[in-house]
Amino acid sequence: MSVVGRWESDNNIKLYIADGTNPIMTIRLDKVGQADIDDIKDITIQENWVLRPLKISISDVVGSLKPAKVQYAYTLYNEGTPTTKLSPLSRSLSLYDTSTKGYSTKEDIESNKAVEIEIPEDEHPELTRICIYRITYFQSGQTPLIHLFYDGERDLFSGIDMGNNEDSVQISQEELKAMISLGIIPKEIESKNDYLFAANIKDIQDTTNKQFKDIDCTA
């Protein structure tokens, strides 16, 4: 068994586990570095849940998001318990610069847009906390920027991404893919230069699923 710990913020500490039997498993530690785990099934049961995608639309309020294409995804969890797999990505939205009325790929200006995000109300209500990820595509062929922009109680989420959350944390594309699992069953997992690497892969399930395809670097 191989375990890698990653500290992303004071409230976002994860353990990634590879055992050669299951897809990569993720445990979300609580604020004192503990997790309520008694058995392997406590880690794998939520991993197998399939979430519905978020519904998104352009908000009427003025925001600070950059002019680009964006998609969103989320995971659910309780304090000290494993997170679910990443949801399928939402549909993509193009954010337009209101001064030019056209699409722009400039990263140093704002679109004056915000995005409304609707979380499925009846999606595992026993899990009270949510992580919401924004995937931003500035130019065709570029690797997208991925941010964890909300991590907290589901009921306290405002429902709008204004683009100005100072607590937003940038994560790597590899980490986002690890949340999907991609069907790989590795025996070892390592971290180097803030990237996750899987090795001694025993089995590969279907990696052509829509979730993998939707992380599109050419968007």
Backbone as a ProteinNet text record, in pm:
[ID]
protein_1_A
[PRIMARY]
MSVVGRWESDNNIKLYIADGTNPIMTIRLDKVGQADIDDIKDITIQENWVLRPLKISISDVVGSLKPAKVQYAYTLYNEGTPTTKLSPLSRSLSLYDTSTKGYSTKEDIESNKAVEIEIPEDEHPELTRICIYRITYFQSGQTPLIHLFYDGERDLFSGIDMGNNEDSVQISQEELKAMISLGIIPKEIESKNDYLFAANIKDIQDTTNKQFKDIDCTA
[TERTIARY]
84.7	0	87.7	44.3	119.1	27	76.4	-4	73.4	6.6	65.8	-24.8	32.2	-42.9	-17.9	-122.7	-109.9	-181.5	-106.3	-164.1	-191.6	-317	-353.3	-389	-448.3	-478.6	-507	-529.9	-555.9	-678.4	-772.6	-896.8	-905.7	-794.5	-797.9	-672.8	-679.6	-569	-620.4	-551.4	-599	-490.9	-535.3	-449.9	-495.3	-401.4	-429.2	-369.4	-451.2	-410.7	-420.6	-313.1	-312.4	-281.6	-363.3	-343.2	-333.5	-339.7	-331.1	-459	-563.6	-692.1	-803.8	-800.2	-903.7	-846.3	-934	-887	-832.6	-760.1	-702.6	-811	-785.1	-880.9	-835.4	-932.8	-902.1	-970.1	-893	-947.2	-928.1	-1033.7	-1027.5	-1010.7	-897.2	-872.3	-946	-981.9	-1045.9	-940	-982	-891.7	-782.5	-801.3	-697.1	-623.6	-638.8	-564.1	-614.9	-743.6	-800.7	-908.6	-936.7	-1043	-1119.7	-1250.9	-1337.1	-1345.7	-1240.6	-1231	-1210.4	-1297.7	-1285.4	-1254.6	-1288.2	-1275.7	-1252.9	-1194.8	-1168	-1295.3	-1409	-1533.9	-1576.3	-1525.6	-1556.2	-1489.5	-1382.4	-1313.4	-1373.1	-1410	-1450.5	-1598	-1684.3	-1828.2	-1865.7	-1814.1	-1847.6	-1777.1	-1662.7	-1592	-1677.9	-1768.3	-1846.8	-1975.7	-2008.2	-2128.4	-2110	-2213.9	-2210.9	-2294.9	-2232.7	-2300.9	-2353.8	-2457.6	-2507.4	-2429.7	-2414.6	-2338	-2411	-2334.6	-2390.9	-2460	-2564.3	-2627.5	-2573.7	-2525.8	-2465.5	-2526	-2521.8	-2571.4	-2506	-2510.7	-2457	-2547.7	-2487.5	-2564.3	-2594.7	-2698.8	-2733.2	-2644.6	-2575.7	-2491.6	-2355.9	-2288.6	-2156.9	-2051.5	-1963.1	-1859.3	-1721.3	-1622.8	-1482.5	-1415.6	-1492.9	-1433.5	-1363.6	-1258.1	-1183.2	-1258.9	-1240.1	-1305.5	-1243.5	-1317.1	-1267.1	-1385.5	-1357.3	-1457.9	-1440.1	-1551	-1543.1	-1634.6	-1592.6	-1674.9	-1658.8	-1750.9	-1747.4	-1771.9	-1717.6	-1740	-1732	-1772	-1774	-1755.2	-1718.7	-1719.4	-1796.6	-1847.1	-1919.9	-1847.2	-1861.9	-1797	-1854.3	-1820	-1838.8	-1701.5	-1691.9	-1564	-1507.7	-1383.1	-1315.1	-1357	-1426.9	-1468.4	-1418	-1417.6	-1373.3	-1463.9	-1406.8	-1486.6	-1541.3	-1645.4	-1693.7	-1595.9	-1614.4	-1542.8	-1589.9	-1510.8	-1549.7	-1673.2	-1764	-1882.4	-1842.6	-1931.5	-1907.3	-1896	-1821.8	-1810.9	-1943	-1968.8	-2086.5	-2068	-2171.6	-2156.1	-2060.9	-2006	-1914.5	-1990.4	-1940	-1994.2	-1883.4	-1915.2	-1822.3	-1854.5	-1754.6	-1772.7	-1723.7	-1810.6	-1781.9	-1745.5	-1656.4	-1618.1	-1729.2	-1795.4	-1910.4	-1871.2	-1743	-1701.3	-1684	-1653.9	-1631.4	-1742.5	-1828.6	-1937.4	-1886.3	-1764.4	-1708.5	-1620.5	-1583.7	-1500.4	-1356	-1289.4	-1151.2	-1071.2	-944.2	-857.3	-756.3	-772.2	-680.1	-703.7	-596.2	-608.9	-598.9	-560.4	-537.6	-656.7	-770.8	-889.6	-1003.5	-1110.7	-1226.1	-1341.2	-1425.1	-1539.9	-1661.5	-1654.4	-1769.3	-1881.4	-1847.7	-1947.6	-1929.9	-2039.4	-2041.5	-2123.9	-2107.6	-2176.4	-2264.1	-2390.8	-2481.8	-2463.4	-2457.6	-2431.9	-2543.2	-2608.3	-2716.7	-2670	-2667.4	-2629.4	-2755	-2752.6	-2870.5	-2908.1	-3029	-3069.2	-3074.3	-3118.3	-3137.1	-3018.4	-2901.3	-2782.2	-2710.9	-2737.2	-2675.8	-2678.7	-2797.6	-2808.5	-2738.5	-2705	-2633	-2489.7	-2440.2	-2307.1	-2326.3	-2279.9	-2317.7	-2216.2	-2099.3	-1996.3	-1964.6	-1917.5	-1895.7	-1768.6	-1697.1	-1585.7	-1627.5	-1617.7	-1656.1	-1532.3	-1512.5	-1394	-1433.1	-1353.7	-1371.7	-1257.8	-1292.1	-1193.3	-1203.3	-1093.7	-1093.2	-1003	-1058.4	-983.8	-966.8	-842.7	-818.5	-795.9	-721.5	-690.1	-693.7	-725.3	-727.6	-589	-583	-456.9	-379.9	-420.5	-351.7	-408	-321.7	-369.2	-460.3	-578.6	-670.5	-620.2	-663.9	-638.8	-753.1	-720	-820.9	-811.2	-922.3	-925.5	-1033.2	-998.1	-1096.6	-1139.6	-1257.8	-1295.3	-1395.9	-1456.6	-1543.7	-1526.1	-1506	-1491.4	-1558.9	-1679.9	-1752.8	-1889.2	-1975.5	-2109.8	-2192.8	-2264.7	-2350	-2452.5	-2513.4	-2620.9	-2572.6	-2441.8	-2388.7	-2335.1	-2332.3	-2283	-2380.9	-2328.5	-2413.4	-2484.2	-2431	-2490.6	-2433.9	-2333.6	-2274.6	-2122.6	-2056.1	-1910.9	-1882.2	-1837	-1807.5	-1668.8	-1582.7	-1446.8	-1350.6	-1392.9	-1307.6	-1284.1	-1292.8	-1273.7	-1124.6	-1081.6	-939.6	-891.3	-983	-944.8	-932.4	-951.7	-941.8	-802.9	-798.9	-672.2	-655.7	-542.9	-517.1	-465.4	-516.7	-471.8	-427.9	-355.3	-304.1	-410	-392.3	-480.9	-471	-350.2	-330.7	-410.7	-417.4	-494.4	-643.1	-691.6	-832.8	-862.9	-773.7	-794.6	-788.4	-705.3	-698.7	-831.1	-904.8	-1036.1	-1136.7	-1116.4	-1204.3	-1166.1	-1038.3	-977.8	-936.1	-1009.8	-976.2	-974.8	-1025.4	-1032.4	-902	-792.8	-666.3	-660.8	-591.7	-575.7	-426.2	-361.5	-216.9	-184.1	-62.8	-14.2	66.9	118	198.6	153.3	168	140.2	243.5	297	400.3	367.9	430.4	415.4	552.9	565.6	691.5	660.2	719.7	698.3	550	475.6	332.4	248.2	301.5	226	213.6	101.2	79.8	117.1	185	223.7	178.9	114	74.2	168.3	200.7	293.5	244.8	305.8	268.7	118.3	67.9	-75.9	-114.9	-202	-243.9	-352.3	-442.7	-558.4	-599.8	-650.7	-703	-845.4	-938.3	-1077.8	-1098.3	-1222.3	-1253.1	-1212.3	-1109.7	-1066.7	-1118	-1214.8	-1271.1	-1400.4	-1424.7	-1551.2	-1558.2	-1680.1	-1702.9	-1633.6	-1621	-1555.9	-1413.2	-1340.9	-1202.8	-1197.2	-1284.4	-1282	-1314.4	-1398.1	-1442.4	-1333.3	-1224.7	-1113	-1033.3	-1073.9	-1029.9	-931	-803.6	-701.4	-711.2	-791.9	-801.4	-928.3	-999.2	-1126.8	-1105.9
-119.6	0	123.9	225.7	349.9	466.1	560.8	673.6	803.4	902.9	1034.9	1138.1	1224.3	1333.1	1463.2	1544.1	1674.9	1780.9	1884.6	1999	2107.9	2149.4	2254.2	2383.6	2371.5	2485.9	2430.8	2520.8	2475.9	2386.5	2407	2329.3	2228.6	2204	2115.1	2028	1916.8	1822.3	1685.9	1624.1	1498.3	1391.5	1267.5	1151	1076.2	1043.7	962.2	824.1	719.9	584.1	494	416	313.7	179.5	77.4	-52.3	-167.9	-139.3	-245.1	-322.8	-289.4	-357.9	-263.9	-141	-41.9	73.5	148.3	273.3	365.4	467.9	561.2	611.4	600	641.3	771.2	853.5	983.2	994.9	1035.7	1062.8	1210	1273.9	1415.2	1420.7	1474.2	1483.5	1602.2	1591.4	1703.9	1801.1	1902.7	2011	1967.2	1854.6	1806.6	1687.3	1667.6	1563.5	1423.9	1409.6	1278.8	1247.1	1117.8	1073	959.8	958.3	858.3	736.9	653.6	537.5	412.2	313	186.9	68.9	81.3	-32	19.8	-63.5	-23	18.6	-40.9	-4.8	137.9	190.8	329.1	425.9	381.8	465	448	326.3	297.1	322.8	322.3	331.3	463.7	576.9	704.8	724.1	658	667.6	617.6	524.4	462.9	537.9	639.1	715.5	800.5	806	887.4	1012	1128.2	1254.8	1311.8	1390.8	1462.8	1593.4	1642.5	1766.2	1888.9	1993.4	2121.9	2187.4	2264.6	2345.8	2487.5	2543.8	2676.7	2768.2	2898.7	2998.8	3131.8	3225.6	3358.9	3432	3491.7	3564.2	3706.1	3763.9	3903.6	4000.8	3952.8	4041.7	4058.6	4169.7	4196.8	4119.4	4049.9	3971.7	4007	3929.4	3955.9	3840.7	3750.2	3638.9	3688	3617.4	3653.1	3610	3681.7	3640.4	3511.5	3404.7	3271.6	3176.8	3050.1	2945.3	2879.3	2847.9	2786.9	2665.7	2569.9	2456.6	2437.6	2361.3	2341.1	2194.1	2153.5	2019.5	2027	1918	1923	1785.2	1784.3	1663	1693.1	1588.5	1600.9	1523	1567	1496.9	1545.7	1475.8	1522.5	1536.9	1616.6	1633.8	1498.5	1471.8	1351.2	1224.7	1237.4	1118.8	1131.7	1021.2	1028.9	1120.1	1176.5	1252.9	1159.1	1203.8	1130.5	1150.2	1073.2	1103.9	1238.7	1296.2	1421	1399	1495	1487.2	1502	1465.6	1502.6	1654	1702.1	1845.4	1902	2026.1	2095.7	2127.6	2178.5	2230.9	2350.7	2390.3	2504.1	2633.4	2741.7	2875.3	2965.1	3047.7	3149.2	3280.4	3338.5	3465.2	3577.9	3674.9	3779.1	3909.4	3983.2	4115.3	4212.9	4271.2	4357.6	4484.6	4524	4645.8	4624.4	4500.6	4471.7	4387.9	4330.6	4244	4122.1	4084.7	3970	3887.7	3770.6	3679.4	3728.9	3720.6	3765.2	3659.4	3644.6	3549.4	3619.9	3749.4	3823.2	3788.2	3751	3708	3823	3943.3	4054.4	4148.2	4112	4193.9	4109.3	4177.7	4108.8	4109.3	4009.1	3998.8	4072.6	4112.8	4171.2	4069.6	3942.7	3837.3	3755.3	3698.4	3601	3482.1	3368.3	3246.2	3195.3	3171.7	3109.7	2958.6	2897.4	2754.1	2690	2592.2	2520.8	2380.3	2353.5	2222.2	2135.5	2013.8	1926.5	1910	1951.8	1955.8	1818.6	1717.7	1585.2	1494	1550.4	1471.6	1438.7	1318.4	1270.8	1378.1	1413.8	1520.8	1487.9	1360.2	1324.7	1376.5	1415.2	1476	1627.4	1694.4	1834.4	1934.9	1889.2	1982.1	1957.6	2063.3	2055.8	2130.2	2075.1	2143.5	2169.2	2294	2329.2	2377.5	2320.5	2348.5	2422.7	2524.1	2598	2562.6	2520.6	2490.2	2599.7	2673.7	2791.1	2767.5	2787.9	2772.9	2911.3	2961.7	3093.6	3088.5	2988	2978.7	2833.6	2814	2679.3	2616.8	2492.9	2421.1	2440.7	2538	2560.6	2471.2	2435.9	2363.1	2453.7	2407.5	2494.3	2521.7	2633.7	2663.8	2605.7	2540.9	2476	2533	2579.5	2637.3	2571.9	2539.7	2507.4	2641.1	2688.5	2823.3	2825	2709.1	2702.9	2569.7	2574.1	2454.3	2482.1	2428.9	2457.7	2391.7	2441.6	2387.5	2411.7	2310.3	2324.5	2435	2439.4	2534.7	2679.2	2699.7	2835.7	2888.5	2803.9	2849.2	2948.7	3060.3	3169.6	3135.8	3037.8	3001.9	3080.1	3166.4	3248.3	3244.9	3227.2	3242	3380.8	3470.5	3607.5	3621.4	3521.4	3528.4	3604	3643.9	3725.3	3661.7	3528.5	3459.3	3451.8	3521.2	3523.5	3389.3	3303.8	3172.2	3067	3106.7	3012.9	2951.7	2818.4	2744.7	2683.3	2709.3	2648.1	2506.6	2412.2	2273.6	2230.2	2120.5	2072.5	1990.5	1977.9	1895.3	1749.9	1706.9	1568.9	1539.3	1637	1614	1603.2	1686.8	1678.3	1542.2	1491.8	1361.3	1250.5	1268.7	1169.3	1159.6	1271.5	1268.7	1188.5	1184.8	1105.6	958.5	933.1	800.8	743.5	775.6	730.4	579.8	505.9	362.1	289.2	358.4	288.9	232.9	119.6	55.2	39.3	140.6	133.3	72.5	20.4	-31.1	74.3	171.1	276.2	412.1	513.7	650.8	739.3	835	924.4	1067.5	1161.8	1303.3	1363.9	1439	1506.9	1638.4	1747	1880.2	1913.2	1873	1901.9	1827.7	1716.1	1631.8	1491.7	1425.7	1288.4	1192	1083	980.4	844.2	765	629.2	530.9	419.8	320.1	180.6	80.7	-59.5	-77.9	-35.3	-42.4	-186.6	-239.1	-378.6	-397.9	-301.1	-317.5	-179.9	-173.3	-48.6	-72.9	2.9	-6.1	87.7	117.3	202.2	346.1	396.6	535	625.3	578.1	661	727	728.6	782.6	932.3	985.4	1124.9	1218.8	1179.3	1266.9	1298.1	1196	1217.3	1304.1	1277.6	1352.9	1499.8	1530.4	1665.5	1757.6	1702.2	1787	1813.2	1913.1	1934	2049.8	2018.7	2122	2202.5	2157.9	2227.9	2309.7	2324	2396.3	2542.5
0	0	0	-74.6	-85.9	-51	30	76.6	53.7	-4.2	-24.3	40.4	122.8	184.5	111.1	97	29.9	112.4	149.6	219.9	117.8	106.6	12.1	82.2	201.2	285.4	424.5	520.8	658.1	666.9	576	579.1	465.1	398	281.6	281.6	354.6	364.6	319.3	223.1	167.7	174.6	186.6	171	46.6	-41.6	-159.4	-134.7	-153.8	-118.7	-241.6	-263.9	-369.5	-304	-333.5	-268.6	-367.1	-498.5	-596.8	-617.4	-542.2	-552.7	-595	-543.6	-570.5	-652.7	-723.7	-784	-675.1	-714.1	-616.7	-523.2	-393.1	-291.3	-226.6	-186.6	-127.1	8.2	109	241.4	271.9	311.8	351	502.3	550.2	693.7	752.8	880.4	946.8	996.7	1067.8	1106.5	1202.8	1270.4	1362	1302.6	1172.4	1104	1128.2	1158	1184.1	1080.7	1066.6	976.1	1043.1	1020.6	1082.1	990.2	992.8	905.4	989.3	974.6	1047.1	956.1	827.3	737.1	596.3	508.1	370.8	299.6	335.2	268.8	303.2	417.6	451.9	355.1	290.3	192.8	54.9	19.2	-118.7	-145.3	-43.5	-69.9	-135.1	-82.8	-142.2	-275.7	-293.1	-420.5	-535.7	-507.3	-613.6	-644.5	-566.9	-594	-719.4	-801.1	-922.6	-898.7	-908.3	-885.2	-1016	-1004.1	-1121.1	-1137.9	-1259.4	-1279.7	-1226.6	-1201.4	-1161.8	-1281.2	-1253.2	-1356.4	-1343.1	-1453.3	-1447.3	-1553.1	-1525.7	-1618.6	-1586	-1681.4	-1657.9	-1559.7	-1457.2	-1356.3	-1402.2	-1343.5	-1372.8	-1296.2	-1193	-1112.6	-1180.8	-1150	-1206.3	-1127.6	-1199.4	-1134.4	-1184.4	-1138.4	-1170.4	-1244.6	-1300.5	-1373.2	-1499.8	-1538.3	-1657.3	-1782.7	-1894.7	-2020.2	-2071	-2064.6	-2099.9	-2107	-2131.3	-2117.7	-1981.7	-1915.1	-1782.6	-1774	-1692	-1652.4	-1502.3	-1442.1	-1297.9	-1263.5	-1150.3	-1097	-945.6	-877.1	-730.6	-670.8	-544.6	-462.2	-334.7	-270.8	-144.6	-34.9	88.4	199.3	332.1	439	575.7	639.3	744.6	812.7	855	817.8	862.8	791	676.6	600.8	457.4	380	240.3	158	53.7	-41.4	-148.1	-215.7	-331.6	-446.9	-552.2	-675.8	-728	-814.9	-878.3	-964.7	-961.3	-1047.1	-1193.4	-1285.8	-1426.1	-1437.4	-1534.9	-1555.3	-1605.9	-1567.1	-1618.2	-1766.1	-1828.2	-1963	-1956.5	-2068.5	-2069.8	-2097.3	-2038.9	-2062.6	-2116.8	-2214.3	-2261.9	-2192.5	-2130.4	-2060.1	-2150.2	-2172	-2268.8	-2199.9	-2262.7	-2217	-2256.8	-2157.4	-2187.5	-2261.2	-2255.9	-2324.7	-2474.4	-2514.3	-2656.5	-2716.8	-2630.4	-2675.9	-2749.6	-2723.9	-2794.3	-2704.5	-2749.8	-2672.5	-2671.8	-2559.1	-2546.2	-2473.8	-2509.9	-2442	-2352.7	-2330.2	-2245.6	-2099	-2030.9	-1893	-1793.2	-1840.2	-1748.5	-1738.8	-1799	-1787.6	-1731.3	-1691.9	-1635.5	-1734.5	-1724.7	-1814.6	-1760.2	-1632.6	-1561.4	-1544	-1558	-1548.4	-1420.5	-1375.5	-1267.1	-1313.9	-1247.7	-1288.6	-1175.4	-1206.6	-1110.7	-1114.1	-996.9	-985.6	-903.3	-961.2	-891.9	-854.5	-723.6	-671.9	-662.2	-715	-700.8	-553.2	-516.7	-376.2	-311.5	-386.9	-329.1	-355.2	-384.9	-412.9	-282.6	-228.5	-104.7	4.8	53.3	153.8	285.7	306.7	429.9	428.4	310.9	300	297.4	400.4	422.2	369.6	327.4	280.4	132.9	67.5	-77.2	-116.2	-212.5	-278.8	-423.2	-468.4	-604.6	-679.6	-797.7	-878.2	-1005.2	-1039.3	-1163.6	-1259.5	-1381	-1483.8	-1589.1	-1608.8	-1696.3	-1816.6	-1935.4	-2060.9	-2123	-2126.9	-2184.2	-2334.3	-2380.6	-2522.5	-2567.1	-2692.3	-2748.5	-2740.7	-2691.3	-2684	-2555.8	-2473.4	-2347	-2237.5	-2142.9	-2025.3	-1943.9	-1906.3	-1831.3	-1690.4	-1634.3	-1493.9	-1411.7	-1301.2	-1217.7	-1076.9	-1025.2	-891.6	-806.5	-684	-581.4	-522.6	-562.6	-521.3	-406.2	-375.2	-256.7	-188.4	-57.5	24.8	158	175.3	298.2	300.5	387.6	403	276.8	236.2	117.2	135.9	254.7	279.5	282.7	300.3	310.5	177.7	75.9	-53.8	-113.7	-162.7	-211.4	-341.9	-416.1	-544.3	-660.9	-635.7	-741.3	-729.6	-841.5	-847.9	-903	-814	-853.7	-914.8	-887.5	-939.9	-852.2	-731.2	-644.7	-507.9	-501.3	-374.1	-341	-236.2	-199.9	-146.3	-104.8	-51.9	-161.6	-285.8	-397.5	-403	-427.5	-431.2	-569.6	-634.8	-765.2	-745.6	-825.1	-819.3	-958.6	-964.8	-1092.9	-1165.8	-1296.4	-1376.9	-1334.2	-1295.3	-1251.4	-1125.1	-1035.1	-912.6	-942.5	-1034.8	-1072.2	-1131.2	-1216.6	-1276.9	-1172.4	-1068.8	-961.4	-888	-879.1	-813.7	-895.4	-1026.9	-1112.7	-1104.9	-1075.6	-1064.5	-1199.1	-1308.2	-1442.8	-1458.5	-1359.5	-1373.6	-1349.5	-1318.2	-1296.4	-1155.2	-1142	-1011.7	-985.9	-930.7	-908	-772	-762.2	-635.1	-560.5	-635	-574.9	-625.8	-540.7	-579.6	-512.3	-586.8	-536.9	-577.4	-507.9	-539.8	-563.5	-674.3	-704.8	-773.9	-722.7	-779.8	-790.1	-685.3	-675.5	-778.3	-832.7	-924.4	-865.5	-893	-849	-960.4	-924.1	-1020.5	-969.3	-1057.4	-1023.2	-1090.4	-1020.8	-1075	-1040.4	-1106.5	-1085.9	-1101.6	-1216.3	-1242.7	-1272.5	-1188.5	-1199.9	-1304.9	-1313.7	-1401.2	-1449.8	-1570.6	-1624.2	-1669.4	-1610.1	-1650.4	-1768	-1801.8	-1916	-1888.3	-1956.5	-1939	-2049.6	-2125.6	-2231.4	-2186.5	-2054.7	-2006.3	-2029.3	-2029	-2062.8	-1966	-1837.5	-1742.5	-1785.1	-1833.7	-1874.6	-2000.2	-2094	-2218	-2195.1	-2094.4	-2075.1	-2022.3	-1965.7	-1925.1	-2051.1	-2123.8	-2261.8	-2268.9	-2290.9	-2299.2	-2428.3	-2522.4	-2650.7	-2661.2	-2547	-2551.5	-2593.9
[MASK]
+++++++++++++++++++++++++++++++++++++++++++++++++++++++++++++++++++++++++++++++++++++++++++++++++++++++++++++++++++++++++++++++++++++++++++++++++++++++++++++++++++++++++++++++++++++++++++++++++++++++++++++++++++++++++++

